[in-house]
Amino acid sequence: MSVAPSVLCPFQPRISPHADAVQRWSLQWATRHGLLDRPGARQAFAKARFANLMARAHPDAGEPELRLATAWLISIFVLDDLLERALVRDPEPARAAVAEVVRLLRDQQPAPILATTLGRPLATALGEVWRRTEPRVGAAWRERFVGHVADYLAGTVWEAGNRAADRPPLLEEYRRMRHQSAATDMFFDLIEPMHGVELPADLLGDPDFDAARRTAGTVIGIFNDLISWPKEAAVGDHHNIVFALQREHRLSLDEAVQAAVAEHDEQVIAFQVARDRLETRHWADQAAIIGITDLVHWIRGNLDWSMESGRYAPAELPGPRRPLD
């Protein structure tokens, strides 16, 4: 496509004043952990500006909290990249390493296979960010978070198995598993330690809160697919909603992109409906409002970061669109 599609995003952009300081810190942190040793890694890291995504997702958080969130993001990006290669090249040790990542978070006892398969730098980085997170949260949060990390890893294993078999996923299967592989649930959980709160049980059990998190995650996943499909087409990766729509509904590529945009926009509207209901019922609970508001920041922040990070060419980027008054 010569013109990038436009997507609905009626939320105001925000970014923390600590963004540049955290970006400088993150380069030092990743270097100290040996995560940027490959040729060109430091330059690519600087262009990616991972700190900006966290500064946009949590614009009201303090600098120490944004450092921790950015360290999580860097660790997960490195983990995702390593697993993507390892699960195809040597799947059995990599699957064992996936199980050990979950065990590391539950028991804080990294097994030797982690350092062997993923490398000592990443194993050490994951251990550090978890040790820095644990004192900020309670047991219920930890169990919820570890469960969402396990879901993300299961999605990664599923994608790798499809790639190894050159198997395109069915559309509904892709929609379901994309929610896991995008890791949005685990990053939404991090809203709480970023602000020193834990969400109340009545909010966590509210069907509208579940709908808000689910639709926010879907919006982020579809947007990421909309900006990454040219790269995935170039390497023959089937994991993109554009390709799934194209195959299942026998669409042209342009039609499939527009169908993905329409699905994205429908999910934004569904998110707004759930968000508005939640804010009406939970307006007096500060922790609940923080948990709801940072979902908005995540949706808008992911869009803005994607366009400024240097990870995608400008021609591939869908821009925000406001509804007509």
C-alpha positions as CSV (number, residue, x, y, z in Angstrom):
1,M,0.0,0.0,0.0
2,S,1.3,3.5,-0.8
3,V,-0.9,5.3,1.8
4,A,-0.9,4.2,5.4
5,P,-4.4,3.5,6.8
6,S,-5.8,5.8,9.4
7,V,-7.1,4.4,12.7
8,L,-9.5,5.7,15.4
9,C,-7.7,7.0,18.5
10,P,-9.7,9.7,20.3
11,F,-7.4,9.9,23.3
12,Q,-5.0,12.7,24.1
13,P,-1.2,11.9,23.9
14,R,0.8,12.3,27.1
15,I,4.4,11.6,28.0
16,S,6.2,11.7,31.3
17,P,8.8,14.5,31.8
18,H,11.2,11.7,32.9
19,A,11.3,10.1,29.4
20,D,14.7,11.3,28.3
21,A,16.3,10.6,31.6
22,V,14.9,7.1,31.7
23,Q,16.1,6.6,28.1
24,R,19.6,7.5,29.1
25,W,19.4,5.2,32.1
26,S,18.0,2.3,30.0
27,L,20.9,2.4,27.6
28,Q,23.3,2.1,30.6
29,W,21.2,-0.7,32.2
30,A,21.0,-2.8,29.0
31,T,24.7,-2.3,28.4
32,R,25.6,-3.3,32.0
33,H,23.6,-6.5,31.6
34,G,25.3,-7.4,28.3
35,L,22.1,-7.2,26.3
36,L,23.6,-4.9,23.5
37,D,26.7,-6.9,22.6
38,R,25.7,-7.8,19.1
39,P,27.0,-5.6,16.2
40,G,24.6,-2.7,15.7
41,A,22.6,-3.5,18.8
42,R,23.3,-0.2,20.6
43,Q,22.3,1.9,17.6
44,A,19.1,-0.1,17.1
45,F,18.3,0.2,20.8
46,A,18.8,4.0,20.8
47,K,16.4,4.3,17.8
48,A,13.8,2.1,19.4
49,R,13.4,4.4,22.4
50,F,11.8,1.8,24.7
51,A,11.6,4.3,27.5
52,N,9.2,6.4,25.5
53,L,6.6,3.6,25.4
54,M,6.7,3.3,29.2
55,A,6.7,7.1,29.6
56,R,3.6,7.3,27.5
57,A,1.9,4.3,29.1
58,H,2.5,5.6,32.6
59,P,2.9,9.4,32.2
60,D,2.2,10.1,35.9
61,A,4.6,7.5,37.3
62,G,7.8,8.5,39.0
63,E,11.3,8.1,37.5
64,P,12.2,5.0,39.5
65,E,9.0,3.3,38.5
66,L,9.5,4.2,34.8
67,R,13.0,2.7,35.1
68,L,11.6,-0.5,36.3
69,A,8.9,-0.6,33.7
70,T,11.4,0.0,31.0
71,A,13.7,-2.7,32.3
72,W,10.7,-5.1,32.1
73,L,10.0,-4.0,28.5
74,I,13.6,-4.4,27.4
75,S,13.8,-7.8,29.0
76,I,10.7,-9.1,27.4
77,F,11.7,-7.8,23.9
78,V,15.1,-9.5,24.2
79,L,13.3,-12.7,25.5
80,D,10.8,-12.6,22.7
81,D,13.6,-12.3,20.1
82,L,15.7,-15.1,21.6
83,L,12.8,-17.5,22.0
84,E,11.6,-16.8,18.4
85,R,14.9,-18.1,17.1
86,A,15.6,-20.8,19.7
87,L,12.2,-22.4,19.5
88,V,12.6,-23.0,15.8
89,R,16.3,-23.9,15.8
90,D,16.3,-26.1,18.9
91,P,12.8,-26.4,20.3
92,E,13.1,-28.9,23.2
93,P,15.7,-26.9,25.3
94,A,13.8,-23.7,24.4
95,R,10.5,-25.2,25.7
96,A,12.2,-26.2,28.9
97,A,13.6,-22.7,29.2
98,V,10.1,-21.3,28.9
99,A,9.0,-23.4,31.8
100,E,12.0,-22.2,33.8
101,V,11.1,-18.6,33.2
102,V,7.8,-19.1,35.0
103,R,9.7,-21.1,37.8
104,L,12.2,-18.2,38.1
105,L,9.3,-15.8,38.8
106,R,7.6,-18.2,41.2
107,D,10.6,-19.4,43.2
108,Q,13.4,-17.0,42.3
109,Q,15.7,-20.0,41.6
110,P,16.9,-19.8,38.0
111,A,17.8,-23.2,36.6
112,P,21.1,-23.7,34.7
113,I,19.1,-24.2,31.5
114,L,18.0,-20.6,31.5
115,A,21.6,-19.3,31.2
116,T,22.4,-22.0,28.7
117,T,19.5,-21.5,26.4
118,L,18.7,-17.8,26.8
119,G,22.1,-16.6,27.9
120,R,23.3,-15.5,31.3
121,P,22.8,-11.7,30.6
122,L,19.0,-12.2,30.0
123,A,18.6,-14.6,32.8
124,T,20.3,-12.1,35.2
125,A,18.2,-9.2,33.9
126,L,14.9,-11.1,34.3
127,G,16.0,-12.0,37.9
128,E,16.8,-8.4,38.7
129,V,13.6,-6.8,37.5
130,W,11.6,-9.4,39.3
131,R,13.4,-8.9,42.6
132,R,12.8,-5.1,42.2
133,T,9.1,-5.7,41.5
134,E,8.2,-8.2,44.2
135,P,8.5,-5.8,47.3
136,R,6.0,-3.4,45.7
137,V,3.1,-5.9,45.4
138,G,1.2,-8.6,47.3
139,A,0.9,-12.3,46.8
140,A,-2.4,-12.1,44.8
141,W,-0.8,-9.7,42.4
142,R,2.3,-11.8,42.0
143,E,0.3,-14.9,41.2
144,R,-1.9,-13.0,38.7
145,F,1.2,-11.5,37.0
146,V,3.1,-14.8,36.8
147,G,0.0,-16.4,35.3
148,H,-0.1,-13.7,32.6
149,V,3.7,-14.2,31.9
150,A,2.9,-17.9,31.4
151,D,0.1,-17.0,29.0
152,Y,2.5,-14.8,27.0
153,L,5.1,-17.6,26.9
154,A,2.4,-20.1,25.7
155,G,1.5,-17.7,22.9
156,T,5.2,-17.5,21.9
157,V,5.5,-21.3,21.8
158,W,2.4,-21.5,19.7
159,E,3.7,-19.0,17.2
160,A,7.0,-20.8,17.0
161,G,5.4,-24.1,16.4
162,N,3.4,-22.6,13.5
163,R,6.5,-21.1,12.0
164,A,8.4,-24.4,12.2
165,A,5.5,-26.2,10.4
166,D,4.9,-23.2,8.1
167,R,1.3,-23.4,9.3
168,P,-0.9,-20.3,8.9
169,P,-3.3,-19.9,11.9
170,L,-7.0,-19.7,11.5
171,L,-8.5,-16.3,12.1
172,E,-10.4,-17.0,15.3
173,E,-7.4,-19.0,16.6
174,Y,-5.1,-16.1,15.8
175,R,-7.4,-13.6,17.5
176,R,-7.4,-15.8,20.7
177,M,-3.7,-16.5,20.8
178,R,-2.6,-13.0,19.7
179,H,-4.0,-11.7,23.0
180,Q,-1.4,-14.0,24.8
181,S,1.6,-13.4,22.5
182,A,1.2,-9.6,22.6
183,A,1.9,-9.8,26.4
184,T,-0.6,-6.9,27.1
185,D,-2.1,-8.6,30.2
186,M,1.3,-8.8,32.0
187,F,2.1,-5.2,31.1
188,F,-1.3,-4.0,32.2
189,D,-0.6,-5.7,35.5
190,L,2.5,-3.5,35.9
191,I,0.2,-0.4,36.1
192,E,-0.2,-1.3,39.8
193,P,3.4,-1.3,41.0
194,M,4.1,1.7,38.8
195,H,1.7,3.7,41.0
196,G,2.1,1.9,44.3
197,V,-1.5,0.5,44.3
198,E,-3.2,-2.8,44.0
199,L,-6.6,-2.9,42.3
200,P,-9.6,-3.6,44.5
201,A,-11.3,-7.0,44.2
202,D,-14.6,-5.5,43.1
203,L,-12.8,-3.8,40.1
204,L,-10.9,-7.0,39.2
205,G,-14.2,-8.9,39.2
206,D,-16.1,-6.4,37.2
207,P,-17.1,-7.7,33.8
208,D,-16.6,-4.2,32.4
209,F,-13.0,-4.1,33.6
210,D,-12.4,-7.4,32.0
211,A,-13.9,-6.1,28.8
212,A,-11.8,-2.9,29.0
213,R,-8.5,-4.8,29.4
214,R,-9.4,-7.3,26.7
215,T,-10.4,-4.6,24.2
216,A,-7.4,-2.4,25.0
217,G,-5.1,-5.4,24.5
218,T,-6.9,-6.2,21.2
219,V,-6.5,-2.6,20.0
220,I,-2.8,-2.7,20.7
221,G,-2.3,-6.1,19.0
222,I,-4.2,-5.1,15.9
223,F,-2.4,-1.8,15.6
224,N,1.0,-3.5,15.9
225,D,-0.1,-5.9,13.2
226,L,-1.1,-3.0,11.0
227,I,2.3,-1.5,11.2
228,S,4.3,-4.7,11.0
229,W,2.7,-6.6,8.2
230,P,5.1,-5.4,5.5
231,K,8.1,-6.8,7.6
232,E,6.2,-10.0,8.2
233,A,5.3,-10.4,4.6
234,A,9.0,-10.0,3.6
235,V,10.0,-13.0,5.8
236,G,7.0,-15.2,5.2
237,D,5.6,-14.9,8.8
238,H,1.8,-15.7,8.8
239,H,1.2,-14.3,12.3
240,N,-0.7,-11.1,11.5
241,I,-4.4,-10.3,11.5
242,V,-4.1,-8.8,8.0
243,F,-3.0,-12.1,6.5
244,A,-5.6,-14.1,8.5
245,L,-8.4,-11.9,7.3
246,Q,-7.0,-12.0,3.7
247,R,-6.9,-15.8,3.7
248,E,-10.2,-16.5,5.5
249,H,-12.3,-14.0,3.7
250,R,-10.6,-14.2,0.3
251,L,-9.7,-10.5,0.4
252,S,-7.1,-8.5,-1.5
253,L,-4.3,-7.2,0.7
254,D,-5.7,-3.6,0.6
255,E,-9.2,-5.0,1.6
256,A,-7.6,-7.0,4.4
257,V,-5.8,-4.0,5.8
258,Q,-9.1,-2.0,5.8
259,A,-10.9,-4.9,7.4
260,A,-8.2,-4.9,10.2
261,V,-8.6,-1.1,10.6
262,A,-12.4,-1.5,10.9
263,E,-11.9,-4.2,13.6
264,H,-9.4,-2.0,15.4
265,D,-11.9,0.9,15.5
266,E,-14.7,-1.3,16.7
267,Q,-12.6,-2.4,19.6
268,V,-11.7,1.2,20.4
269,I,-15.4,2.0,20.7
270,A,-16.1,-1.1,22.8
271,F,-13.2,0.0,25.1
272,Q,-14.7,3.4,25.5
273,V,-18.1,2.0,26.4
274,A,-16.6,-0.3,29.1
275,R,-14.3,2.5,30.3
276,D,-17.2,5.0,30.7
277,R,-19.3,2.5,32.7
278,L,-16.3,1.8,35.0
279,E,-15.5,5.4,35.7
280,T,-19.2,6.0,36.6
281,R,-19.2,3.2,39.1
282,H,-15.6,3.5,40.5
283,W,-15.1,7.3,40.4
284,A,-14.4,7.5,44.1
285,D,-11.7,4.8,44.2
286,Q,-8.3,6.3,43.3
287,A,-6.6,3.0,42.6
288,A,-9.4,1.9,40.3
289,I,-9.2,5.2,38.4
290,I,-5.5,4.8,38.0
291,G,-6.0,1.2,36.7
292,I,-8.6,2.4,34.2
293,T,-6.8,5.6,33.1
294,D,-3.4,3.9,32.3
295,L,-5.3,1.6,29.9
296,V,-6.2,4.7,27.9
297,H,-2.5,5.8,28.1
298,W,-1.4,2.4,26.9
299,I,-3.6,2.6,23.8
300,R,-2.5,6.1,22.8
301,G,1.0,5.6,24.0
302,N,1.6,2.5,21.9
303,L,0.4,4.3,18.8
304,D,2.6,7.3,19.4
305,W,5.6,5.3,20.4
306,S,5.3,3.1,17.3
307,M,5.5,6.2,15.1
308,E,8.4,7.8,16.9
309,S,10.6,4.8,17.8
310,G,12.3,4.2,14.5
311,R,11.2,0.6,14.5
312,Y,9.0,1.1,11.4
313,A,9.3,3.0,8.2
314,P,7.0,6.1,8.0
315,A,5.1,4.8,5.0
316,E,4.0,1.8,7.0
317,L,2.4,3.8,9.9
318,P,-1.3,4.2,10.4
319,G,-2.0,7.5,12.0
320,P,-4.5,8.5,14.7
321,R,-8.0,9.6,13.6
322,R,-10.5,11.6,15.6
323,P,-14.3,11.0,15.3
324,L,-16.2,13.8,13.7
325,D,-17.9,16.1,16.2
